[in-house]
Amino acid sequence: MKIKTAFLQLSVALLILAMLPILSQAQSGHKLSSKQGNFIITFPGEPDFSADEVETAVGNLMMYTYMFEISDDAAYMVAYIDYPKYMVEESDDDVLLEAALNGALDSWGIDLDKIVQETTWHGGYKGIYCKESNGNTYTAYEVILVENRLYQIAILQYGKSISQKALSSFFESFKLKE
């Protein structure tokens, strides 16, 4: 009987050791490398992709979105849109970033007068980041302008604040491809 128990314990131990690479991969999330989007980021799980035509002040443009929903109450997103080059050349980059940031936060009911912004840099390109809440809505949001492409990176969560671990593992994993 002792031999059967020893074999059973050894089998369980070997099974756990064999699964460690799978478990560590699951904990590290889903690394997304977008060739068309020219970026890399790690989501908590595999995101869904959509490409939708959206109406903008300069006409209808395509928005490409990667979204992973943890639940009905929490979602991670990276989206990008390419504005016409002439529009970006004729505009102020800070004005475009502010408009994108304020438009998203306003749509989520965040009080724009209370937001605290941080300037970020990605490969020499400027971005604006903020982490805000409004009652039951918590968000971390960043916009980055790379030439005529606007990236939007966001976590939106209802009911509880976003953990520092979730913030850093998602936002810090965003990298522009060279």
ABEGO torsion letter per residue (X at the ends): XAAAAAAAAAAAAAAAAAAAAAAAAAAAEBBBBBAAAGBBBBBABBBBBBBBBBBBAAEBBBBBBBBBBABAABBBBBBBBBBBAAAAAABBAAAAAAAAAAAAAAAAGBBAAABBBBBBBBGGBBBBBBBBBBEABBBBBBBBBBEABBBBBBBBBBGBBBBAAAAAAAAAABBBBX
